Amino acid sequence: MPELMPIIRTFFYMLNKYCVHWLIIVAMLPNIALAQTSSTDTTSITSYAQLVQADTLSANIFDEAVARAERILKHITLHTSKVDLALYPAASYSGQSGLAIGIMPLIRIKSQQSRHATIITPAALVSTKKMWELQCDADIYIRQNNQIEAKLELFHQPDDYYGISSQSGGNKLASYHFYRYQLNTIYTHNFTEKLKAGIAADFTYHKFKNIEADTSAISAQIEASIGWANGAGIVVGFDTRDSHTYTTNGWYAQAKWLCYNETLGSNSHFSTFVLDVRRYLPVGIASVIAMQAYWSSVVGPDVPFYKMSTFGGTRLGRAIPHCQKYVDHHAWLCQGEMRYPIFWRIGGTVWMGAGNVSNKANKNLVHSVHGMVGAGFRFRAFADKGLNIRLDAGISTQGDKAIYINVREAF
């Protein structure tokens, strides 16, 4: 860890000195276009919708299409004084799962403080490659000072095994059908407006069938990970964000340590440590720069490969098509992103990042680093800001590429 601090500091220095200025220019383009379409004072304008409401755009086919879309959305959304509910079709695509379709209800329970709104997002998906998934993400606030973050997942998918990166180099070693049943939960209490602490628990069961491996030794590695991985530990956080679901300003930092052992019914004994630091800066008219530094370490004699540290997937390194393609005992990631409005409920994003994994926390972590760039679109699920459905596409310097559809921002 100490060896990496100069690297992380250098990354943020370069990001601030060069990348942020470039991202600001990109983000200001749609804002300049909005300002030029209206003689209204731009200091009072925060979105395309406000321009329409202020009658600063002439009626045309485009505006009529937006109006029709809003009328359609009213049929799949329900608003009350306390709850917002929407029922959207869900879709995703990846090389492993193929094309998946399903349903995705979105539930928002309002609070006196908008940053403490409870969000519950269940989903059910099936795919063209025999993947099925039932899951529910929940971010629940109790009396504003207590928060519960939970994820329940039942999942099956034909998949590939890439092994431990320091041993396999990220090459495919086997294929199988796997089943995952998981409950992840974090409970925290706000001791002050900014500081919080609490406990975390993880209960995960993995099962593998129809294993086709290059060697019997690889089959043995996979079979050794069958069973329960149950852990519990502590969480400490610092949070000054203006919103937990649509952040435009503030800091977020969380350190989490979990211990997995036989006392909790785990088949393996190991510990995990994760540090996640984020910074959000408002820019221009409704645009945001978001930055993240992430570190993960796993220590133990018999760690299941699916609990190893990684930097891929839907949130960490979105250019990596498989969340366990690059795994090892230690992982790091730094990424920066610009989020900006385009029109109506649609927004855009451009992002870049770098990350890597290694067996030891030493100079190997900065050898053959994966550089990543990408872009995406955002769709606001409710008329007001608060919850986005996102489409992201990215590529990496190692030849990886991926497309993801998900709910909420990546970080």
C-alpha positions in Angstrom: 0.0 0.0 0.0 2.7 2.6 0.8 4.4 2.0 -2.5 1.2 3.0 -4.3 0.5 6.3 -2.6 2.8 8.3 -4.9 1.1 6.7 -7.9 -2.4 7.6 -6.7 -1.4 11.1 -5.8 0.3 11.5 -9.2 -2.9 10.2 -10.9 -5.1 12.7 -9.2 -2.6 15.5 -9.9 -2.6 14.7 -13.6 -6.4 14.3 -13.6 -6.8 17.7 -12.1 -4.2 19.4 -14.2 -5.1 18.0 -17.6 -8.1 15.7 -17.8 -10.5 17.8 -15.7 -9.9 20.8 -18.0 -10.6 18.8 -21.1 -13.7 17.3 -19.5 -15.0 20.7 -18.6 -14.7 21.8 -22.2 -16.6 18.7 -23.4 -19.3 19.2 -20.7 -19.8 22.9 -21.6 -20.7 22.2 -25.2 -24.3 21.1 -24.6 -24.6 23.9 -22.0 -23.4 26.5 -24.5 -26.0 25.2 -27.0 -28.7 25.5 -24.4 -27.7 29.1 -23.6 -27.7 30.1 -27.2 -31.3 28.9 -27.8 -32.7 31.3 -25.3 -32.5 34.9 -24.3 -33.5 33.9 -20.7 -31.0 34.6 -17.9 -28.8 31.4 -17.9 -28.2 31.7 -14.2 -31.8 30.5 -13.6 -31.6 27.7 -16.2 -30.6 24.2 -15.1 -32.1 21.9 -17.7 -33.6 21.5 -21.2 -37.0 21.0 -19.4 -36.8 24.4 -17.9 -36.2 26.0 -21.3 -39.4 24.3 -22.6 -41.4 25.4 -19.5 -40.2 28.9 -20.0 -41.5 28.8 -23.6 -38.1 29.8 -25.0 -38.2 27.2 -27.7 -40.6 27.3 -30.6 -43.1 24.5 -30.9 -41.9 21.9 -33.5 -42.0 18.2 -34.2 -39.1 17.6 -31.7 -40.9 19.3 -28.8 -44.1 17.4 -29.7 -42.1 14.1 -29.6 -40.9 14.9 -26.2 -44.4 15.8 -25.0 -45.7 12.4 -26.3 -42.9 10.6 -24.6 -43.8 12.3 -21.3 -47.4 11.2 -21.7 -46.3 7.6 -22.3 -44.1 7.7 -19.2 -47.0 8.8 -17.1 -48.6 5.4 -17.8 -45.7 3.5 -16.2 -45.1 5.8 -13.3 -47.1 6.5 -10.1 -46.5 9.6 -7.9 -47.8 10.2 -4.5 -46.8 12.6 -1.7 -44.6 9.9 -0.2 -43.7 7.3 -2.9 -42.7 7.4 -6.6 -43.1 4.1 -8.5 -42.1 3.2 -12.1 -42.2 0.0 -14.0 -39.6 -0.1 -16.8 -38.7 -2.9 -19.2 -35.1 -4.0 -18.5 -32.5 -5.1 -21.1 -28.8 -5.7 -21.1 -26.1 -7.3 -23.3 -22.8 -9.0 -22.7 -20.8 -11.6 -24.5 -21.3 -14.1 -21.6 -25.0 -13.7 -21.0 -26.1 -12.6 -24.5 -29.2 -10.4 -24.8 -31.2 -10.3 -21.6 -34.7 -8.8 -21.2 -37.0 -8.5 -18.2 -38.7 -6.0 -15.9 -37.3 -3.5 -13.5 -39.6 -1.7 -11.0 -38.1 1.4 -9.4 -39.4 2.5 -6.0 -38.4 5.8 -4.3 -39.7 6.6 -0.8 -39.4 10.3 -0.2 -37.9 12.0 2.8 -37.9 15.5 4.2 -34.2 15.6 3.1 -33.9 14.7 -0.5 -30.5 13.2 0.0 -32.0 10.6 2.3 -34.7 9.2 -0.1 -35.0 5.4 0.1 -34.4 3.7 -3.2 -35.5 0.1 -3.9 -34.8 -1.5 -7.4 -35.8 -5.1 -7.9 -35.2 -6.7 -11.3 -35.9 -10.0 -13.1 -34.0 -10.9 -16.3 -33.6 -13.9 -18.6 -31.2 -14.1 -21.6 -30.7 -15.8 -24.9 -27.8 -17.8 -23.4 -29.8 -19.3 -20.5 -28.9 -16.7 -17.9 -31.5 -15.8 -15.4 -31.4 -13.4 -12.5 -33.6 -12.2 -9.7 -32.2 -9.4 -7.6 -33.1 -6.5 -5.4 -31.0 -3.5 -4.5 -32.1 -1.4 -1.5 -30.8 1.8 -0.1 -33.0 2.4 3.0 -32.9 5.3 5.5 -34.4 5.0 9.0 -34.9 8.3 10.8 -32.3 9.9 8.5 -29.4 8.9 10.8 -29.5 5.2 10.1 -28.9 3.7 6.7 -29.2 0.1 5.4 -27.6 -0.9 2.0 -28.6 -4.3 0.9 -28.4 -6.5 -2.2 -30.2 -9.9 -2.6 -29.4 -11.9 -5.7 -30.3 -15.3 -7.2 -28.3 -15.8 -10.3 -27.4 -18.5 -12.9 -25.3 -18.2 -16.0 -23.1 -20.3 -18.3 -19.7 -18.7 -17.7 -15.9 -18.8 -18.2 -13.1 -19.1 -15.7 -10.0 -17.0 -16.1 -8.2 -18.0 -12.9 -5.9 -15.8 -10.8 -4.3 -13.1 -13.0 -0.8 -13.5 -11.6 -1.0 -17.2 -12.7 -3.1 -17.1 -15.9 -2.6 -13.6 -17.3 -6.3 -13.2 -17.7 -6.7 -16.1 -20.2 -9.7 -18.3 -20.4 -9.0 -21.6 -18.6 -12.4 -23.3 -18.3 -16.1 -23.0 -18.8 -19.0 -24.0 -16.6 -22.6 -23.2 -15.4 -22.6 -21.5 -12.1 -25.2 -20.6 -9.5 -24.8 -17.7 -7.1 -27.1 -16.9 -4.1 -26.0 -13.8 -2.2 -27.1 -11.4 0.5 -24.9 -8.3 1.0 -25.8 -5.8 3.7 -24.3 -2.7 5.4 -25.8 -0.9 8.4 -24.4 2.5 9.4 -25.3 5.2 11.9 -24.5 8.9 11.3 -22.7 10.1 14.5 -22.4 13.5 12.9 -23.7 15.0 9.7 -20.5 13.8 7.9 -19.2 10.8 9.9 -20.8 7.4 10.0 -19.8 3.9 11.1 -21.5 0.5 11.4 -21.3 -3.2 10.5 -21.3 -5.2 7.3 -22.2 -8.8 6.4 -21.9 -10.9 3.3 -23.5 -14.3 2.8 -22.6 -15.9 -0.5 -23.1 -19.4 -1.9 -21.5 -20.6 -5.2 -22.1 -23.8 -7.1 -20.5 -25.0 -10.4 -21.8 -27.6 -12.8 -20.7 -29.0 -16.2 -17.1 -27.9 -15.7 -15.0 -28.1 -18.9 -11.4 -27.3 -18.0 -8.0 -27.5 -19.8 -6.5 -29.6 -17.0 -7.7 -31.6 -13.9 -5.7 -29.1 -11.7 -7.9 -26.2 -13.0 -11.1 -28.3 -12.4 -9.8 -28.8 -8.8 -9.3 -25.0 -8.4 -12.9 -24.4 -9.4 -14.4 -27.2 -7.3 -12.4 -25.9 -4.2 -14.5 -22.7 -4.4 -17.9 -24.4 -4.2 -19.8 -23.6 -1.0 -20.4 -20.8 1.4 -18.3 -17.6 1.8 -19.8 -15.8 4.8 -18.2 -12.8 6.5 -18.9 -9.9 8.8 -17.0 -6.8 9.8 -17.0 -3.0 10.3 -17.5 0.0 8.1 -16.4 3.6 8.6 -17.4 6.4 6.3 -17.2 10.1 5.5 -20.0 11.7 3.4 -20.7 15.3 2.4 -22.6 14.5 -0.8 -25.7 16.6 -1.7 -27.5 13.5 -2.9 -26.8 9.8 -2.5 -28.4 8.8 -5.9 -27.7 11.8 -8.1 -24.6 13.5 -6.6 -23.5 16.9 -7.9 -21.2 18.1 -5.1 -19.2 16.7 -2.1 -16.9 14.0 -0.9 -17.5 10.3 -0.1 -15.1 7.9 1.5 -15.7 4.4 2.9 -13.3 1.8 4.5 -14.7 -1.7 4.9 -13.1 -4.7 6.5 -14.7 -8.2 6.6 -13.6 -11.4 8.1 -14.8 -14.7 6.6 -14.5 -17.8 8.9 -16.1 -21.1 10.0 -18.0 -19.4 12.8 -20.3 -17.8 10.3 -20.7 -21.0 8.3 -18.0 -20.1 5.7 -16.1 -22.9 4.0 -13.1 -20.6 3.7 -11.1 -18.4 6.1 -9.9 -15.0 4.8 -10.2 -11.3 5.2 -11.0 -8.4 2.8 -10.3 -4.7 3.0 -11.8 -2.1 0.6 -11.1 1.7 0.5 -13.3 3.8 -1.8 -12.8 7.6 -2.1 -14.8 9.8 -4.4 -15.0 13.6 -5.2 -17.8 15.4 -7.1 -17.6 18.9 -8.5 -20.4 20.9 -10.2 -19.4 22.5 -13.5 -21.3 24.8 -15.8 -25.1 24.3 -16.1 -26.0 21.0 -14.5 -22.8 19.2 -15.3 -20.7 17.3 -12.9 -17.1 16.0 -12.7 -16.8 12.8 -10.6 -13.5 11.1 -9.6 -12.8 7.9 -7.7 -9.8 6.2 -6.2 -10.4 2.5 -5.2 -8.3 -0.1 -3.4 -9.1 -3.7 -2.5 -7.0 -6.4 -0.7 -7.7 -10.0 0.2 -5.6 -12.0 2.6 -6.0 -15.6 3.5 -4.8 -19.2 2.7 -7.8 -20.4 0.8 -9.7 -17.5 -0.8 -12.4 -18.5 -3.3 -11.5 -17.0 -6.7 -14.9 -15.1 -6.9 -14.0 -13.2 -3.7 -10.6 -12.1 -5.0 -10.0 -8.4 -5.6 -10.9 -7.1 -9.1 -11.4 -3.8 -11.0 -13.9 -5.0 -13.7 -17.6 -5.1 -14.1 -20.5 -2.7 -14.2 -19.0 -0.1 -11.8 -15.3 -0.6 -11.6 -13.5 -0.4 -14.9 -16.5 -0.5 -17.3 -14.3 -1.4 -20.2 -13.8 -4.9 -18.7 -16.6 -7.3 -20.0 -16.3 -9.8 -17.1 -16.1 -8.8 -13.5 -13.8 -11.7 -12.7 -11.5 -11.7 -15.8 -8.7 -10.0 -13.8 -8.6 -11.0 -10.2 -5.9 -11.4 -7.6 -5.1 -10.6 -4.0 -4.8 -6.8 -4.6 -6.5 -4.4 -7.0 -6.6 -0.7 -7.6 -8.6 1.7 -9.8 -8.6 5.4 -10.5 -11.2 6.9 -12.8 -12.7 10.3 -13.7 -16.0 11.0 -15.4 -17.9 14.0 -16.8 -21.7 13.9 -16.6 -23.7 16.5 -18.6 -27.3 17.1 -19.7 -28.2 16.8 -23.4 -32.0 17.3 -23.6 -35.2 16.4 -21.9 -34.5 13.4 -19.6 -31.4 12.3 -21.5 -27.8 13.0 -20.4 -24.4 12.0 -21.5 -21.1 11.0 -19.9 -17.4 10.6 -20.9 -14.9 8.8 -18.7 -11.4 7.5 -18.4 -9.5 5.4 -15.9 -6.7 3.1 -15.1 -6.4 0.0 -12.9 -4.6 -3.3 -12.3 -4.4 -6.4 -10.1 -1.4 -8.2 -8.5 -0.5 -11.0 -6.2 1.4 -8.7 -3.9 1.1 -5.0 -3.1 4.4 -4.0 -4.8 5.6 -2.6 -8.1 3.8 -5.3 -10.0 0.7 -3.3 -9.6 2.0 -0.6 -12.0 3.2 -3.1 -14.6 1.0 -3.5 -17.7 -1.7 -1.1 -16.3 -5.1 -1.3 -18.0 -6.0 2.2 -19.3 -9.7 2.6 -20.1 -11.9 5.2 -21.9 -15.6 5.2 -22.5 -18.8 7.1 -23.0 -22.5 6.6 -22.3 -26.0 7.9 -22.0 -28.3 8.5 -19.0 -32.1 8.4 -18.8 -33.8 10.0 -15.8 -36.3 7.5 -14.5 -38.4 10.1 -12.8 -39.2 13.6 -14.0 -37.0 15.2 -11.3 -33.4 14.4 -10.7 -32.7 11.5 -8.4 -32.4 8.2 -10.3 -30.7 7.4 -13.6 -30.8 4.4 -15.9 -27.4 4.2 -17.6 -25.9 2.8 -20.8 -22.1 2.7 -20.8 -19.6 1.4 -23.4 -15.8 1.3 -22.9 -12.5 0.0 -24.3 -9.2 -0.7 -22.7 -5.5 -0.7 -23.7 -5.4 -4.4 -23.2 -8.0 -5.0 -25.9 -11.1 -5.4 -23.7 -14.4 -3.8 -24.6 -17.8 -3.9 -22.9 -21.4 -2.5 -22.9 -23.4 -2.3 -19.8 -27.0 -1.2 -18.9 -27.7 -0.6 -15.3 -29.5 1.6 -12.7 -27.7 4.4 -10.8 -24.4 5.9 -11.6 -21.3 3.7 -11.5 -19.9 5.7 -8.5 
